[in-house]
């Protein structure tokens, strides 16, 4: 397949937030004309990771609707970027309402696991 994929993801200027959602993928042909458009999330889902005394964050979790059932490459990219910035070793859990399973991603494993 010739062409390109352009992934658009949000940034966030506040502290202790991982901005999951509001992400897109646009496929472009060889002439850089759009041929396909995918919106992975319907809105921005800011995940708060502010430290609290005596509590440790182990994972972030949200769910996907049936029209976007899988964990997206943009989610993994954002998660990796922000966990590196905040020096966190946590997992991302995404519940798929379509498949009825949880997809789990962790940087140290560098793979997606399916949990029933």
C-alpha positions as CSV (number, residue, x, y, z in Angstrom):
1,X,0.0,0.0,0.0
2,X,1.4,3.3,-1.0
3,X,0.8,6.5,0.8
4,X,1.0,7.9,4.3
5,X,-0.8,7.8,7.7
6,X,-1.0,11.0,9.7
7,X,-1.8,10.6,13.4
8,X,-3.1,13.7,15.2
9,X,-3.0,13.7,19.0
10,X,-3.7,16.3,21.6
11,X,-1.1,18.0,23.8
12,X,-1.7,19.4,27.3
13,X,-0.1,22.3,29.1
14,X,-1.2,21.5,32.6
15,X,0.6,19.4,35.2
16,X,-0.2,15.8,36.1
17,X,-2.5,15.1,33.2
18,X,-2.2,12.5,30.5
19,X,-4.5,13.7,27.6
20,X,-6.0,10.5,26.2
21,X,-8.6,11.0,23.4
22,X,-9.6,13.5,20.8
23,X,-7.2,11.7,18.4
24,X,-7.4,11.0,14.7
25,X,-5.8,9.1,11.9
26,X,-5.8,10.4,8.3
27,X,-4.7,8.1,5.4
28,X,-3.2,10.0,2.5
29,X,-2.4,8.7,-1.0
30,X,0.8,9.2,-2.9
31,X,-0.3,12.7,-3.9
32,X,-1.0,13.5,-0.2
33,X,-4.7,13.6,-0.7
34,X,-6.8,12.2,2.2
35,X,-8.4,8.9,1.4
36,X,-9.6,7.8,4.9
37,X,-10.4,9.5,8.2
38,X,-10.7,7.8,11.6
39,X,-11.6,9.5,14.9
40,X,-10.5,7.1,17.6
41,X,-12.3,8.9,20.6
42,X,-15.3,11.1,20.7
43,X,-13.8,13.5,23.1
44,X,-10.7,14.3,25.2
45,X,-10.3,12.1,28.3
46,X,-7.8,13.9,30.6
47,X,-6.4,11.3,33.0
48,X,-5.2,12.8,36.3
49,X,-2.0,11.5,37.7
50,X,-1.4,14.0,40.4
51,X,0.5,12.4,43.3
52,X,-1.4,12.0,46.6
53,X,0.2,11.2,49.9
54,X,0.1,7.5,50.7
55,X,-1.4,6.6,47.3
56,X,0.4,5.2,44.2
57,X,-1.1,5.2,40.7
58,X,-0.9,1.7,39.2
59,X,-2.9,2.1,36.0
60,X,-5.1,4.4,33.9
61,X,-8.4,3.0,32.6
62,X,-11.1,4.1,30.2
63,X,-13.6,2.3,27.9
64,X,-14.1,2.3,24.1
65,X,-17.5,2.3,22.4
66,X,-18.3,-0.4,19.8
67,X,-17.4,1.8,16.8
68,X,-13.8,2.0,18.1
69,X,-13.2,-1.3,19.9
70,X,-9.4,-1.6,19.9
71,X,-6.6,0.3,21.7
72,X,-5.3,2.8,19.3
73,X,-1.7,3.5,18.2
74,X,-2.2,7.2,19.2
75,X,-3.2,6.1,22.8
76,X,0.0,4.1,23.1
77,X,2.1,7.0,21.8
78,X,0.6,9.5,24.2
79,X,0.8,7.1,27.1
80,X,4.5,6.4,26.4
81,X,5.3,10.1,26.0
82,X,3.6,11.2,29.2
83,X,4.7,8.3,31.4
84,X,8.3,9.1,30.4
85,X,7.8,12.8,31.2
86,X,6.4,11.9,34.7
87,X,8.7,8.9,35.2
88,X,5.8,6.5,35.8
89,X,5.8,2.7,35.5
90,X,2.1,2.2,35.1
91,X,-0.3,0.3,32.8
92,X,-3.0,1.6,30.4
93,X,-6.2,-0.5,30.5
94,X,-8.8,0.0,27.8
95,X,-12.2,-1.9,28.2
96,X,-13.7,-2.8,24.8
97,X,-17.5,-2.8,25.0
98,X,-17.5,-4.6,21.6
99,X,-15.3,-7.5,22.6
100,X,-16.0,-7.5,26.3
101,X,-12.3,-7.7,27.2
102,X,-9.6,-5.3,28.6
103,X,-6.6,-4.4,26.5
104,X,-3.6,-3.7,28.7
105,X,-0.5,-1.9,27.6
106,X,2.7,-1.4,29.7
107,X,5.9,0.3,28.6
108,X,8.1,-2.2,30.4
109,X,6.4,-5.1,28.6
110,X,6.1,-3.2,25.3
111,X,3.2,-5.3,24.2
112,X,-0.6,-5.3,24.4
113,X,-2.1,-8.0,26.6
114,X,-5.8,-9.1,26.4
115,X,-7.4,-9.7,29.8
116,X,-10.7,-11.5,30.2
